[in-house]
Amino acid sequence: MTSYSYEICPECNQKCKNSWCRPCSSKHFQDDFNNWTSGNDKIDKFIQNAQLTVERRARIIEWMPYDRFKDVKQIGRGGFGTIHYARWIDGRIEEWDIENQKWKRKNRGDEGEVALKTFDNLNSNNLNDTLNEMKIHLKADLYGIEFYGITQDPETHQYVMVLYYAKDGNLREYLKRNINWEQKLSILWEITTKMSSIHKLNVIHQDFHPGNILTSTSDTMLIADFGLSKLMEEEENPNSPGEKKIIGVLPYIAPEVLCGKKYTKAADVYAFGMIAYETVTGFPPYLDIPHDLDLAIKICNGFRPKIPFHIPRIIAKMIMRCWDSRVEHRPTFDELFDESWHNYKFRNLKDMEIGFQIQKAKEFSANQESTNATTPLNYQTHPQAFYTSRLLNYSNLPQPKNEENFERKLEVLTKSMFDSSTEDSGIIDLDF
């Protein structure tokens, strides 16, 4: 349950929540509306409405002149946009300075570092989609990348989102550090809890993969890139459906979505199953084969990555349940938390069954290292394996189904979990 502190506003003498007086702040923002413009009426209204309704300083967005950024340099490129690094000279609004009648700003140490996200082919026709992404960023700000505001590149005239800069990169890059099992569990725990909260906001991500999970200080995972996300209360009108487009990274797209079905929360869960697989193995799914129509057909027919036999069975079962072709059989993020991670952060792993299984996995890995086995961090992907979002044009795919031994594997995992003993190896071979 969220706790709030209340103080008296020095301007209006009214009680305010967490040192933020919404009425007074709204007035200060409104008084400044005539002093800036983005040059686009829709963007102006979006920023103004956000400022008039902001309830805490962490959600403040503003229009930022491009000359307030320095050291701008490109650091990445996704499926539909470019990311630049920059230093923001001003820093975030902190509070109103009554004496000097202006905003006090917070910019200490590396807090001036930001990421600038430029959208490819942004025009008046798809501006609404970009504003939708910004709206969802504001809604999910506690669980994702912080959104500071909007600026415009004076050379290209492209509008740019100003976002929190995650200096440690994305999850895939983070996994190359050869992290331990406790760190892997912590990652899965964090992603599960944040996606559970995002789903409670009635937001579905629709482009969920390790490239869109960014790492921050203290190994914090942040959900990023809501460009394809939708608010469920604003779904497409069934009487006038638009063209159905499948956009994303093929290994993380649920089979029913590949077949043209509507993207649901369960499809985010399917993607999490693949993310969990990559987290515990170190390998991206389907890294050694082309990501083409043939793979899409195989996925619909139940083809999945092989889970190594040394992976703790509780995690193996969780992964398999997430990528079940039967949508109704997949767990929710709430269920995943209750079943797999409840109290994990606050208990001694040695006292939990998963701790016993992890110990066995560590012993296996140590033995492999002693025999000079190759580390899973050293891998090459197929030249036609794509891990950035792209448009996929597949048609006439088979209806999704599970592989022949799917139910049997789940049964073995479930049985072995409850039958494990101190003499048990803690691992099991699912390769029937």
Salt bridges, closest charged atoms under 4 A:
GLU11 OE2 - HIS28 NE2 2.93
ASP31 OD2 - LYS27 NZ 3.10
ASP41 OD2 - LYS45 NZ 3.23
GLU55 OE2 - ARG22 NH1 3.20
GLU62 OE1 - ARG105 NH2 2.86
ASP90 OD1 - ARG68 NH2 2.69
GLU95 OE2 - LYS104 NZ 3.59
ASP110 OD2 - LYS167 NZ 2.72
GLU113 OE2 - ARG87 NH1 3.49
GLU113 OE1 - LYS167 NZ 3.78
ASP120 OD2 - ARG77 NH2 2.77
GLU133 OE2 - LYS117 NZ 2.68
GLU133 OE2 - HIS137 NE2 3.90
ASP141 OD1 - ARG56 NH2 3.20
ASP141 OD1 - ARG59 NE 3.21
GLU146 OE2 - ARG92 NH1 2.93
ASP168 OD1 - ARG177 NH2 3.49
GLU182 OE2 - LYS362 NZ 2.81
GLU190 OE1 - LYS194 NZ 3.06
ASP207 OD1 - HIS209 NE2 3.66
ASP225 OD1 - LYS117 NZ 3.00
GLU234 OE2 - LYS135 NZ 2.55
GLU235 OE1 - LYS262 NZ 3.49
GLU256 OE1 - ARG330 NH2 2.77
ASP268 OD2 - HIS199 NE2 2.87
GLU278 OE2 - ARG172 NE 2.67
ASP294 OD2 - LYS298 NZ 3.49
ASP324 OD2 - ARG326 NH2 2.82
ASP334 OD1 - LYS200 NZ 3.33
GLU339 OE1 - ARG321 NH1 2.44
GLU363 OE1 - LYS360 NZ 3.86
GLU403 OE2 - LYS409 NZ 3.09
GLU407 OE2 - ARG326 NH2 2.44
GLU411 OE2 - ARG408 NH1 3.78
ASP424 OD2 - ARG313 NH1 2.91
ASP431 OD2 - LYS306 NZ 3.14
